[in-house]
Amino acid sequence: MVFFRLMLVMLSLWPLAQSADAHQLRPAIVNLEFTQNGSVKVHIQTNIESLIAGIDSSHDDTDDAPQTELYNQLRALSSKQLTREFKLLEESIISQLYLAFDGVKSDLSLVRLDIPVIGNLDKSRLSDLHLLAFIPNPSDSDKPKVTWQYPKNFGNNVAHFYYDKTPQEKTSHWLTDGVMSPPFELNASYTPKPFTQVATEYTVLGFEHIVPKGIDHILFVLGLFLLSVKLRPLLLQVTAFTLAHSITLGLTIYGVISLSPSVVEPLIALSIVAVGIENMFVQTVKIRRVVVVFLFGLLHGMGFAGVLSQLGLPESDFATALVFFNIGVEAGQLLVIAVAFLCVFWLLRKQQLYRQWVVIPVSALISLIGLYWTYERLFL
């Protein structure tokens, strides 16, 4: 009975495995660039299919939305076909974007829409909307305050405000559920966010990257937990993993090292396979295992960096945001371990049963999921 319950829980992860890279909705990345000639260039990188289908911020995955069938039909369209579909709703979509100066909504006009080729239908497609607006009376000494709102029915977004002459001085906001941005003062001296705000925002982002969005990292951490739930071996593995991914996260974000996601992501999937397979044949944590976990942690750190670089880091609070994103990641990992422990603690005194009913079957399934991801990331 215990075996079947455990297998049922793990099998429920299979749909997540299939959709981890496929149908996950990422936040839109919005860049608002204020130019010296009084124009505002608005660049939105987003999932056009989800905009047309009307999948709102209450869904993290297109498969969870009632508009799944429509989304899949749109995802199968070529760039030209999807552009035509967008044109039918262009006025409605753009009218819902809210860019205001002192509370007065500005007109946004579409300059260009870039939609990539179809590619792998099992993966979301990010398109680029280029819009233009104009600052009212840009020559006035009394400059207006700017606010931005991305509608809830379009999903979440990360908004970056900056001037064309100082693009490195970005004011960034993580905006969810249609929340309006705080006012951005034109021509005001650049003011960094309060420490507590940066710390809170990036801790939450780091945590959410593990729970619930980081199913591949969750399975890797579960693989570490399964081999030995004793404190010292578990602590050795988790410490090695944390140290390693902290190193490469920092080095990648600072531009010291760089490795293409097309290389990193399949290797992360292979690390999950390797940990799962080793769990089935090894019963104790030795130094070799800790070294291997450290090496795999270097890969996972590059994966974290890829996500964080997409969301952006505030230039003035770079180190703070990086540290607290990492703290959020650690909190997510600790939650995974805590939940796993609560699921199996009653079996831990029966080591043989624990290994037969939990370690081997669950590790086997983790490895199979990792193999599927490896194939998907290499060939699909």
C-alpha positions in Angstrom: 0.0 0.0 0.0 2.8 2.4 0.9 4.6 1.6 -2.3 1.5 2.4 -4.4 0.9 5.6 -2.6 4.5 6.7 -3.2 4.3 5.8 -6.9 1.1 7.6 -7.3 2.6 10.8 -5.8 5.7 10.5 -8.1 3.6 9.7 -11.2 1.7 12.9 -10.6 5.1 14.6 -11.3 5.1 13.3 -14.8 2.8 15.9 -16.3 4.9 18.5 -14.6 8.0 17.0 -16.1 6.5 17.3 -19.6 5.5 20.9 -19.0 8.4 22.2 -17.0 9.9 23.8 -20.1 6.9 23.5 -22.3 3.9 25.4 -21.3 5.1 27.5 -18.4 4.2 31.1 -18.6 7.1 33.4 -17.9 6.5 37.0 -16.8 6.7 39.6 -19.6 9.9 41.7 -19.7 9.0 45.3 -20.2 11.6 47.9 -21.0 10.5 51.6 -20.9 13.3 53.7 -22.4 12.9 57.5 -22.1 14.8 59.3 -24.8 16.2 62.8 -25.0 13.8 63.8 -27.8 10.7 63.2 -25.6 9.7 59.8 -26.8 9.2 56.6 -24.8 10.3 53.3 -26.4 8.3 50.4 -24.9 9.7 47.0 -25.6 7.7 44.0 -24.3 9.0 40.5 -24.6 6.0 38.2 -24.0 4.0 35.2 -25.1 1.7 36.6 -27.8 -0.3 33.4 -27.9 -1.3 33.8 -24.3 -2.3 37.4 -24.8 -4.6 36.5 -27.7 -6.0 33.5 -25.8 -6.6 35.7 -22.7 -4.7 33.5 -20.2 -4.4 35.7 -17.1 -1.9 35.9 -14.2 -3.8 33.3 -12.1 -2.2 30.6 -14.3 1.5 29.7 -14.3 1.0 27.0 -17.0 -1.0 27.2 -20.2 -2.3 23.6 -19.6 -4.0 24.8 -16.4 -6.0 27.5 -18.2 -9.5 27.0 -19.8 -8.1 28.5 -23.0 -5.6 25.6 -23.5 -7.1 24.4 -26.8 -7.1 27.9 -28.3 -3.5 28.5 -27.0 -2.3 25.3 -28.6 -3.9 26.2 -31.9 -2.2 29.6 -31.8 1.1 28.1 -30.9 1.0 25.9 -34.0 0.7 29.0 -36.3 3.5 30.3 -38.4 5.0 33.8 -37.6 2.9 35.3 -40.5 -0.3 33.6 -39.4 0.1 34.6 -35.8 0.9 38.2 -36.8 -2.5 38.2 -38.7 -4.3 36.9 -35.6 -2.6 39.6 -33.5 -3.6 42.3 -36.0 -7.2 41.4 -35.5 -6.9 42.2 -31.8 -4.1 44.8 -32.0 -6.3 47.8 -31.0 -7.9 45.9 -28.1 -4.6 44.6 -26.8 -2.7 47.8 -27.0 -5.5 49.8 -25.5 -5.3 47.7 -22.3 -1.7 48.6 -21.7 -1.5 51.6 -19.4 1.3 54.2 -19.6 0.3 57.4 -17.9 1.9 60.8 -17.2 0.6 62.4 -14.0 -2.3 60.0 -14.2 -3.3 60.9 -17.8 -3.1 57.8 -20.1 -0.8 58.1 -23.1 -1.5 56.7 -26.6 0.8 53.8 -27.5 1.4 52.9 -31.1 2.8 49.7 -32.5 6.1 50.1 -34.2 7.0 46.5 -34.8 6.1 43.0 -33.9 8.7 40.3 -34.0 7.5 36.7 -33.8 10.0 33.9 -34.0 9.5 30.8 -36.2 7.3 28.0 -34.9 10.1 25.9 -33.4 9.3 23.2 -30.9 5.6 23.3 -30.3 6.1 21.9 -26.8 8.0 25.1 -25.8 6.6 28.5 -25.3 7.5 31.2 -27.9 8.6 34.6 -26.8 7.8 37.5 -29.2 8.8 41.1 -29.1 6.4 44.0 -29.1 7.9 47.4 -29.9 5.7 50.4 -29.0 6.1 54.1 -29.0 4.6 56.9 -26.9 5.5 60.6 -26.3 6.0 62.6 -23.2 3.6 65.5 -23.0 5.4 68.9 -23.1 8.9 67.4 -22.7 10.5 70.9 -22.7 8.6 71.9 -19.5 10.7 72.2 -16.4 8.0 70.5 -14.3 8.3 66.9 -15.5 5.4 64.5 -15.1 5.5 61.3 -13.0 5.2 58.1 -15.1 3.2 55.0 -14.1 2.9 51.7 -16.0 0.3 48.9 -15.7 0.3 45.5 -17.4 -3.2 44.1 -17.2 -3.9 41.1 -15.1 -5.4 39.2 -18.0 -2.0 39.5 -19.7 -0.1 37.9 -16.9 2.7 39.2 -14.7 5.6 41.4 -15.7 8.9 42.9 -14.8 9.1 46.5 -15.7 12.4 48.4 -16.2 12.4 52.2 -16.4 15.6 54.0 -17.7 16.9 56.8 -19.8 18.6 56.2 -23.1 21.7 58.1 -22.0 22.1 56.0 -18.8 20.6 52.5 -19.5 22.6 51.0 -16.7 20.6 53.0 -14.1 17.4 51.0 -14.3 14.5 51.3 -11.8 12.9 47.8 -11.9 9.7 46.5 -10.5 8.2 43.0 -10.2 4.5 43.6 -10.9 1.9 40.9 -10.4 -1.8 40.6 -10.9 -2.2 43.8 -12.7 -0.6 46.0 -10.0 0.4 49.5 -11.1 4.0 50.5 -10.9 5.1 53.1 -8.4 5.6 56.5 -10.0 8.8 57.1 -11.9 9.9 60.7 -11.8 11.3 62.0 -15.1 14.6 63.8 -14.8 14.7 63.2 -11.1 18.1 62.0 -9.7 18.3 58.3 -9.7 17.1 56.9 -6.4 17.8 53.3 -5.6 15.1 51.2 -4.0 15.1 50.8 -0.2 17.2 47.8 1.0 14.2 46.1 2.4 12.2 46.3 -0.8 15.0 44.9 -2.9 15.7 42.1 -0.3 12.0 41.1 -0.2 11.4 41.2 -4.0 14.4 39.1 -4.8 13.9 36.6 -2.0 10.4 35.9 -3.3 11.7 35.6 -6.8 14.4 33.1 -5.7 11.9 31.1 -3.7 9.4 31.0 -6.5 12.1 29.8 -8.9 12.3 26.6 -6.8 8.7 26.3 -5.5 6.6 26.0 -7.5 8.4 26.7 -10.8 11.7 24.8 -10.5 10.6 21.2 -10.9 14.0 20.2 -12.3 15.8 21.7 -9.3 13.2 20.1 -7.0 13.9 16.7 -8.3 17.6 17.2 -8.0 17.2 18.2 -4.3 14.9 15.2 -3.8 17.7 13.0 -5.2 20.1 14.4 -2.7 17.7 13.8 0.1 16.8 10.2 -0.8 20.2 8.6 -0.5 20.7 9.6 3.1 18.3 11.5 5.4 20.9 11.5 8.2 21.8 15.0 9.1 25.6 15.0 8.4 25.5 13.3 4.9 22.6 15.5 3.9 24.3 18.6 5.2 27.4 17.8 3.3 25.5 17.4 0.0 23.3 20.4 0.4 26.3 22.6 1.5 28.3 21.4 -1.5 25.4 22.1 -3.8 24.7 25.5 -2.3 28.3 26.6 -2.4 28.7 25.5 -6.0 25.5 27.1 -7.4 26.3 30.3 -5.5 29.7 30.5 -7.1 28.5 30.1 -10.7 25.4 32.2 -10.1 27.5 35.1 -9.1 30.2 34.6 -11.8 27.7 34.2 -14.6 25.7 37.3 -13.5 28.9 39.4 -13.3 29.9 38.2 -16.8 33.0 36.4 -15.7 31.8 33.1 -17.2 29.3 32.3 -19.8 27.8 29.1 -21.2 24.9 28.8 -23.5 21.5 27.6 -22.1 21.4 25.1 -24.9 24.4 23.4 -23.2 23.5 24.1 -19.5 19.9 22.9 -19.6 20.6 19.4 -21.0 23.5 19.0 -18.5 21.2 19.9 -15.7 18.8 17.2 -16.8 21.6 14.7 -17.0 22.6 15.6 -13.4 19.2 14.6 -12.3 19.6 11.3 -14.2 23.0 10.7 -12.6 21.9 11.4 -9.0 18.8 9.1 -9.4 20.8 6.2 -10.9 23.5 6.5 -8.2 20.8 6.4 -5.5 19.8 2.9 -6.7 23.2 1.4 -6.5 24.9 3.3 -3.6 23.7 3.3 0.0 26.1 5.7 1.7 27.3 9.3 1.0 31.0 9.2 0.4 33.4 12.1 -0.6 33.1 11.2 -4.3 29.3 11.8 -4.1 29.9 15.2 -2.5 32.4 16.2 -5.2 29.9 15.1 -7.9 27.1 17.1 -6.3 29.4 20.2 -6.1 30.1 19.8 -9.9 26.5 19.5 -10.7 25.8 22.5 -8.5 28.0 24.6 -10.7 25.6 23.7 -13.6 22.5 24.6 -11.6 24.0 27.9 -10.7 24.3 28.8 -14.4 20.6 27.8 -14.8 19.6 30.1 -11.9 21.6 32.9 -13.6 19.8 32.5 -16.9 16.5 33.1 -15.2 17.8 36.0 -13.1 19.4 37.7 -16.0 16.1 37.6 -17.8 14.3 39.3 -14.9 17.1 41.8 -14.5 19.1 43.1 -11.6 19.1 46.7 -10.3 22.5 48.2 -11.1 22.8 50.1 -7.8 21.7 47.1 -5.7 23.3 44.4 -7.8 24.9 42.5 -4.9 21.9 42.8 -2.6 19.5 41.5 -5.2 21.9 38.6 -6.1 22.4 37.6 -2.4 18.7 37.7 -1.6 17.7 35.8 -4.7 20.1 33.1 -3.6 18.6 33.2 -0.1 15.2 32.7 -1.7 16.5 29.7 -3.6 17.9 28.2 -0.4 14.6 28.7 1.4 12.8 26.9 -1.5 15.3 24.0 -1.3 14.9 23.7 2.5 11.1 23.6 2.1 11.5 20.7 -0.4 13.7 18.8 2.0 11.3 19.5 4.9 8.3 18.3 3.0 10.1 15.2 1.8 11.2 14.4 5.4 7.6 14.7 6.7 6.5 12.2 4.0 8.9 9.5 5.0 10.1 10.1 8.5 7.9 7.3 9.9 9.8 4.8 7.7 13.3 5.9 8.5 13.8 3.4 11.4 13.2 0.6 8.9 16.1 1.2 6.6 15.5 -1.8 4.4 11.9 -1.0 3.8 12.7 2.7 3.2 15.2 1.7 0.6 12.9 -0.8 -1.2 9.7 1.3 -1.0 11.1 4.8 -1.4 14.7 5.2 -2.5 14.8 2.8 -5.4 11.4 3.3 -7.0 11.4 7.1 -6.6 15.0 7.4 -7.7 14.2 5.3 -10.8 11.3 7.6 -11.7 13.4 10.7 -11.1 16.0 9.3 -13.5 13.4 8.6 -16.1 12.1 12.1 -15.9 15.6 13.4 -16.2 16.2 11.3 -19.3 13.0 12.7 -20.9 14.2 16.2 -20.2 17.6 15.5 -21.6 16.1 14.2 -24.8 13.6 17.1 -25.0 16.3 19.8 -24.4 18.7 18.2 -26.9 16.5 17.2 -29.8 13.0 18.9 -29.5 
